[in-house]
Amino acid sequence: MLLLSLSHQRLDRAGARRPMEELYTLEREVGRGSYGVVFEGHVAKTAHRVAVKRLPCSSPEGVELYLQELWAMRSTANNHVNVIALHDCLLQTGPRSLKPLRPGKLPLPLVESVLKGSVVGAQEEDRSGRGVQRSDSAGKLRDKTNTMQQAGARSQQDSKAATPQRPQHRGRKRAAWRREDEPGPRRCLALWLVMEYCDGGDLNHYLLSRPPDTRSNQTIVKQLCSAVAFLHSLGITHRDLKPDNVLVCMTAKGPVVKVADFGLSKMSEGVVDGDLTRQHFSSTCGSDFYMAPEIWAGLSYTAQADIFSLGVMFWAVLERITFVEEGTTQEQLGAYVCKGRSGWLMPLGEALCENAELQLSIPTKYRRAPPLPPPPGPAMCALLLDMLAADPNARPTVDQLESRVRSALSEDSH
């Protein structure tokens, strides 16, 4: 068990020294990515279950992502059921000291790190995560990008042999962040984000660990559409929508999905009536199988890139299209184009970047062994083609998308 117990610590806040209000017990690691580790935990005083994400402040690039994620999550203000809720944020300033961050405030040393391009007062961090007492009761924890919750993983093994795989050693066109460790005294060891806990894992785990369910798939599509509409109305472009970044909460009424991981998100000022189509971005970021063709081409892009990512996800969810990413053994949801005699996989965005006139086949002609859901109806297929248009201006805006999703599902049901 990991114990984050700091009741004996005292903080100097507004001239007064007060005891640390919150105590969190961290029970096990449930996810690990390129930049942070997520734990399942509880609030000690209430036993309320939470997810606690630790983000080590070891590089200015990483710190910039953390501040973007924090700012975006604060902006959502826990106001949408399909967006992950942030309960608290803490700054680790010493091996065993955490300082709660006030709402609306950013830690100045971290802001300074981003502006200067080097970590302010950084030093090599103890990689064992000092300041957090551990006992390895859960076994050894693997360091793997985009690791999903382990429960139910065995149920997917039987289908892997028939799952198309991403070809080896193919160059990627997107820039990767790099970590840098800087010597010197450290003032900010890490950020800790305390969020709502989702017991259904991510969308890959949830859907691929159970038989296909058309009604559940359609519910998930509508919830994702609602979540992205909410984010765009706040001026937030996610820029990394994919099944790994969608968590699932199990409720008595069915699954509730939560869009999460806002490290690559961008917030736009002066958005009029939720219109983000005029705000342009230039940073090449995202995940290969969900990136829009304009990003693959290195062009400037708008929030319509999120619509393309949603289109890939919707198609994969509705038809249960999967692949195995290079360097992993985990089956993932995602649509693609099969190229060449060997049938190697090319992300849709990359294929459309190379050939904007490419005709996508929806529903897919490639059908794996059952169980598979029935293909989407004509109205939903037409909508998917519009969402996956090579020209971002030809894609529906997220406001148009909500009404079209409801209309297409209703029309196809008859």
N, C-alpha and C positions, 0 to 999 in steps of 0.2 A: 504494500500500500504506500502511496505517496502522500505525505502529509505536509500541507502548506499551512503551518500553524505559526502565526506571528502575533499572538495576543500579547506577548511580552514586549513587542516593539512599540515605540512611541514616535509619533511624527510631530514635527514643528509646522503647524498649519495656522497661518494668520496670527503668529506670535504665541499660540497656545499649544501645549504638548498634550496630545490625546492618545488613548490606546487605539490600536487598529480595530476598526469596526467589524470587518468581514473575515471569516475563517473558512477556507475551502479545503476539503479533503479530496485529494485526487486518487482515484482507485486504479485506473488502468489506462494505458495508451490505446486510443481507438483510431488514430490516423496520423500520418507523417508525410509532409510534403517537402518541397525544395527549401522552404524557409522556416517552417514551424512545426510544432508537435501539438496534437489535440488530445486531451485527456477527458475521460468521463469522471465526474466528481459530484460532490454534494456541498451545499452550504451547511456548515457545521451546526448552526443554530436552528435551522428549519428542516434539515434533511432533504431540502429541495434539490432535485438532480439537475446538474448543469454540465455544459461542455466548457472546458477551459483550454484556451489556445495560447501556447507560449511562443513568442516571436523574438528570438535573440537579436539584439541590436549590434551586429558585428560588421555591417557594411552600410555605406550611405544608400546604395541601391535598394537593399532590403528595407532599411528604415523608411525610405520614400514609399515603398509599397505598403508598409504597415500604417503609415499616417493616412494614405489614401483609403485603406480599408476601414480604419477607425472613423474617419470623417464621413464616409458613405454610410456606415452602419448607424452612426449617430443621427444622420439626416433622415433616415427612415423612421426614426422615433418609435419603433416597435408598433407601427400603425397598420401593418398589413400581415394577414395571417400566413401568406405565402412567401414572406421574406424573413430570414433568420433574425431573431431578436437579440440585441446586445443588452446584457444586464449591467455590466460593470467593466471598467478598464483600470488596470493597475500598472504602475511603473516600478520595475525592480531596480532599486538603486544600490543594493548591496547583496551579499550572499544570502541574507535572511531578512531583508527589509523590502517591503512593498508600500508604495504610496498611491492611494486612490487619486485618479485624475478627475478634476471637476468637469461637469458637463460644459461642452463648448470650448474647453481649453485644450491646447496641445502642449506637450512637454517641450520647452524651449531648447534644451540640449539636442533633442532629436531633430527639431526644425533646423537648428544651426548645422547639424551633420549633413543634412540634405543640401543646404545652401553652399556649404564649403566643399562638399564632395569627399569628405573624410569624416570618420567617426570622431566626435569630440570626446577626448579623454578616454579613448578605447584602449583595451588591453586584451591579450589572449584569454579567452574564456575557458574555464574548466569544462571540457566536453562532456563530462559525466553529469552536468547539470547541478553543480554545487549549490547549496542553499535549499535543496529539496531532498528530503530524506527518502530513500528508496529501499524497498525490498523486492526482489525479483520474483514475487509470487505468481505473476502472470507468465513467467518464462522469458526467454530472451526476446527482445523487440527488434524487428528488422528495420533498417533504414532504407526506405523505398519511397520514391516520389509517387504521390497520389495513391498511397495505400488506403484501401477501403476497410471497413469493419470486417473482421475475420469470420464472424458467425455466418454460417450458411455457405461458406466458400466451397465446401466439398460437394455441394449439390450441383455445382456448375462443371465439375470435372468431366463428366461423361460427354458433354457437348463440345469439348475443346477440339477434339480430333477433326470435327467437321467445320470448325470455325475458320473463315478466311483470315490470313495473317498479313500484316504489314511487311513489305520486303525489307531485307536487312541492308544496312549501310547506305540508305538514301539520304542525301543532303537535305537539310531543312532551310527554309528561307527566312525564318524568323529569328530575331536576336534573342540570346539567352542571357539572363541576369547572371552575374558572377559574384561570388562571395569574396570578401577581402577582410583579413584580420589585421588590425592596426595595433602597434604597440603603444603603451602609455597607460596612465591611470584611467579607470573606467568610472563613469558617472551614471550611465544607463545600461544596465545589463540586458534587460528584456522588457517587452510589453506583454502583459497577460490580459487577454480578452475573455470575459466570462459571458457565455451565450446560452441560449436555450438548448437543451439536449434533444437530439432526434434519435429515437430508438430503432428506426427502420433502416439505418445506414444511408448510403447514397443511392441515387436512382438506379445505377447499375446493379448494385447488390439487391435492391428491393425487387426490381422487375425480373432479373435473371435467376432469382432463387425461388421462383414460384411459377406455376403454370400461367400461360397468357390469359388475360381477362380484358375483353374489349371495353367493357364499361369502365373499369379502372383506368385503362389507357386513355380513354377520352376525358375522364375526370382530371388526370394528370396534365393533359394538353391544355385544358381550360384553366387550370390553376397556374401553370407556367405563364400562359398568356396574360393572366391578370397580374401576376407578380412583375413582369417586365413592363407592362403598361404603367404600373404604379411607380417603378423606378424611373422610367422616362419622364413621367409627369413631374418628378422632383429634379429633373435635369441630370440624372445619373445614367451613364452608359456603362454597362457592365464590362464588356470587351473580353470576357472569358466564359461565356455560357457553354456548359457541357454537363453531361450526366454526373461527373465527379463532383461538380459544384452545386448539385441539387440534392438536398437532404430530405429524408422522409420521416414524418412523425406518424405513429400508429394511433388511431383514435377509434372510438366505438362506431363512428359513422364512416370509417374508411381512411385511406392514406391521405395525409396532408403534406404536400411538398413545400420545401423552403429553399429559395434561392440563397446561396451563401458565397463566401470567398470573394471579397471585393477588392483584393489587392491590386488588380489591374484596372479597376473602374476609374472613370473620370466624371467629375461634376462640372456642369456648365452653368455659368452665370447668365442672367438675362434671358432665360428661355421663355418664350411667349406661348401660352396655351399648350405647354408640353411639347412644343415643336423643337426637336433636336436635329432635324435634318439639315440645318444650316451650320451647325457646329462641326468643324472639321478637326480630325486628329491625324497625326503623322507617325506615331510610334508603332512599330511592327510588334504586335503581341497577340497572344491567344494560343490555342491548341490546334494542331494541324488539321484534324478531321472536322473541325467546326469553324475554321476561319473563312471569312468571306473572300471572294476572288480579288477584290480591290486591295485587300491587305496582302494577299500573296503577291500581287503585282507591285507592292511597295508604293501604292498611291495614297493620297489622303482619303479619309473615309469618315463616315458619320455614324450616328446611332443605328442606321439601317443595317450595319454589320451585325448588330444583335439580332435583327430579324432573320438574317441568313442562318446564324447559329441556331436560332429557334427552329427554323425549317429543317435543318439536319436532325435535330433532336426529335421533333415531331414525327418525321418520317421513320426514324429508327424505332421510336416507341410504338408507333401504330403497326409497324410490320415486323418488329423484333429483329431488326438487322444488327448484326454484331461483327466484331473483328477482334483480333489480338494485336495490340500495339507492339512495335519493335522494342525488344529489351524487357518485356513483361510476359507473364503467363496468364494474366487476368483478362477474361472476356469482357468486352465493353460494347455499349450501344453506340452506333454511329453509321451513317450512310456514306457511300463511296462509289467510285467508278472502277470497274475491273478492266485492266489494260493488258494487251498482249496475249499471246497464246498461253502463257503460264497463269494468267488471271491475277497478276499482282495488283495491289490496291492503291488507288490514288484518291486522296481527299477530294471532295466535290469542289471546294474552292480552288484548289490547285488545277483541277481539270478544266474548270470554267475560265480560269485565268489564262490557260493556254489556248482554249477554244471557246470563245463567248457564244458561239452558235451551237454548242453541244446540246443535243436533245436528251434530257433525262427521261428514264423510263419509270414512271410512277403509275401504278404500283410496280415494284421491281419484278423483273422476269426471273431473277435468281432466287430460288426458294430452297431453303435448307430443310432437313428432315423435321417432321412435326415433333412436339406440338408448336404450332404457329397460329397467331390470330388471323382472322379473315382479313384480306386487304382492305384498305380504306376505300370508301365510295367515290364516285366521280367528282362530287363537289369538293371533297377534301383533297383529292389528287390535284385538282385544278388550283386550289389554294396553295398547296405545297410547291407546285411549279412556280407560282408567283413569288412565294417567299424565297425561293432558290434562284431567282433571276440573276443573271450575271450583272445586269445594270441595277445598281442600288435604288435608283429612282423609280424603277418598275416594281419594286417590292412594296407591299402595303405598309403604311405606318402602323405603329403598334395600336393606335386608337381604331383604325380601320380593321386591324387584325382581330380584335376582340369580337366585334360584331360578325365578322366573316367566319370565324371559328364556330360560333354558336349557330349561325345560319347553315354552314356546311354540314355540321354534325346532325342538325335537325333534318335537313333535306335528305341526307344519306340514310337516315333511320327509317324513312318512309319507302 
